Amino acid sequence: MVLFEFLSKYIVDLICAFGYPGVVFLMTLESACMPVPSEIVMPFAGFAAQQGRLDFFWVGMAGSIGSLIGAVLSYAIGYYGGRPLLEKYGKYFFITKHEMDVADAWFKKYGARVIFISRLLPIFKTFISLPAGIARMDFKNFTIATFVGSVPWCFALAYSGVLLGENWSLIEEYWIYVDILTVLCVLVFLGYLGYKALKFKKISDAQKEARGIRSK
């Protein structure tokens, strides 16, 4: 609670002092894996727009631009720092070069969709850029998907601030439940994918074994 109050005051003061650049700066930090929740930044900026201190459209755009800048920074860290470290030390964490190549191919094929969807999900939107950089996803596709996914998120949160008015901070009190639900849904989905992959592997192994018996 003390941390929340400190962050809220810091965020509010920064936006009041610097306006749109403050929103860009704070959303850059959030997308660069810093503990600055967009659920505080954008609703307050939306409230400021409702009060006539800022323009709603430029509030949403400032948040989206900041999200893109922070995401690019995280991508760059993963691209230039993460991959070499994994290639050198990944074996100690059971991460092989083959698995990295599979991740590269997967991001190449599905990366844009994954990035777009992740930008709409609490928690995951903050951290998805790092693995995208490690997998060296196509940068153009990454930036487009990141920006397009950030726009509806930023505008929706800003609009919540417009609707709630002076009670804009209420959204943070209830957003924790959305975070928990999102994590649970993603874990269930990953569990399902793991189950399907294991089932497919067993079927594949059985088919190989059957072919081996027939060849004898």
Solvent accessible surface area in square Angstrom, and as a share of the most:
residue,aa,sasa,rsa
1,M,168,0.75
2,V,122,0.70
3,L,118,0.59
4,F,54,0.22
5,E,100,0.45
6,F,130,0.54
7,L,25,0.13
8,S,17,0.11
9,K,136,0.58
10,Y,87,0.33
11,I,0,0.00
12,V,32,0.19
13,D,71,0.37
14,L,28,0.14
15,I,4,0.02
16,C,75,0.45
17,A,75,0.58
18,F,125,0.52
19,G,13,0.13
20,Y,72,0.28
21,P,88,0.55
22,G,2,0.02
23,V,0,0.00
24,V,34,0.20
25,F,98,0.41
26,L,0,0.00
27,M,1,0.00
28,T,18,0.10
29,L,45,0.22
30,E,7,0.03
31,S,0,0.00
32,A,21,0.16
33,C,40,0.24
34,M,93,0.42
35,P,105,0.66
36,V,11,0.06
37,P,33,0.21
38,S,0,0.00
39,E,15,0.07
40,I,2,0.01
41,V,0,0.00
42,M,0,0.00
43,P,0,0.00
44,F,8,0.03
45,A,0,0.00
46,G,0,0.00
47,F,21,0.09
48,A,3,0.02
49,A,15,0.11
50,Q,87,0.39
51,Q,95,0.42
52,G,63,0.61
53,R,129,0.47
54,L,27,0.13
55,D,69,0.36
56,F,67,0.28
57,F,104,0.43
58,W,139,0.49
59,V,0,0.00
60,G,0,0.00
61,M,40,0.18
62,A,5,0.04
63,G,0,0.00
64,S,0,0.00
65,I,70,0.36
66,G,0,0.00
67,S,2,0.01
68,L,44,0.22
69,I,73,0.37
70,G,0,0.00
71,A,0,0.00
72,V,43,0.25
73,L,87,0.43
74,S,2,0.01
75,Y,13,0.05
76,A,35,0.27
77,I,111,0.56
78,G,0,0.00
79,Y,68,0.26
80,Y,165,0.63
81,G,30,0.28
82,G,13,0.13
83,R,16,0.06
84,P,59,0.37
85,L,106,0.53
86,L,45,0.22
87,E,97,0.44
88,K,128,0.54
89,Y,97,0.37
90,G,0,0.00
91,K,134,0.57
92,Y,145,0.55
93,F,143,0.60
94,F,179,0.74
95,I,58,0.30
96,T,70,0.41
97,K,131,0.56
98,H,128,0.57
99,E,84,0.38
100,M,13,0.06
101,D,60,0.31
102,V,79,0.45
103,A,42,0.33
104,D,36,0.19
105,A,59,0.46
106,W,115,0.40
107,F,16,0.07
108,K,175,0.74
109,K,138,0.59
110,Y,77,0.29
111,G,0,0.00
112,A,45,0.35
113,R,147,0.54
114,V,34,0.19
115,I,0,0.00
116,F,73,0.30
117,I,96,0.49
118,S,10,0.06
119,R,5,0.02
120,L,64,0.32
121,L,51,0.25
122,P,5,0.03
123,I,70,0.35
124,F,63,0.26
125,K,5,0.02
126,T,15,0.09
127,F,109,0.45
128,I,26,0.13
129,S,0,0.00
130,L,64,0.32
131,P,51,0.32
132,A,0,0.00
133,G,0,0.00
134,I,37,0.19
135,A,6,0.05
136,R,108,0.40
137,M,8,0.03
138,D,72,0.38
139,F,100,0.42
140,K,133,0.57
141,N,64,0.33
142,F,0,0.00
143,T,27,0.16
144,I,97,0.49
145,A,8,0.06
146,T,0,0.00
147,F,58,0.24
148,V,76,0.44
149,G,0,0.00
150,S,2,0.01
151,V,42,0.24
152,P,60,0.38
153,W,24,0.08
154,C,0,0.00
155,F,41,0.17
156,A,63,0.49
157,L,5,0.03
158,A,0,0.00
159,Y,112,0.43
160,S,21,0.14
161,G,0,0.00
162,V,36,0.21
163,L,123,0.61
164,L,64,0.32
165,G,7,0.07
166,E,140,0.63
167,N,87,0.45
168,W,28,0.10
169,S,39,0.25
170,L,69,0.34
171,I,20,0.10
172,E,44,0.20
173,E,98,0.44
174,Y,136,0.52
175,W,45,0.16
176,I,90,0.46
177,Y,142,0.54
178,V,59,0.34
179,D,25,0.13
180,I,88,0.45
181,L,109,0.54
182,T,15,0.09
183,V,46,0.26
184,L,96,0.48
185,C,74,0.44
186,V,29,0.16
187,L,104,0.52
188,V,110,0.63
189,F,116,0.48
190,L,97,0.48
191,G,45,0.44
192,Y,117,0.44
193,L,81,0.40
194,G,41,0.39
195,Y,131,0.50
196,K,90,0.38
197,A,62,0.48
198,L,96,0.48
199,K,97,0.41
200,F,145,0.60
201,K,119,0.50
202,K,129,0.55
203,I,84,0.43
204,S,27,0.18
205,D,65,0.34
206,A,57,0.45
207,Q,97,0.43
208,K,121,0.51
209,E,115,0.51
210,A,39,0.30
211,R,126,0.46
212,G,30,0.29
213,I,111,0.57
214,R,175,0.64
215,S,95,0.61
216,K,209,0.89
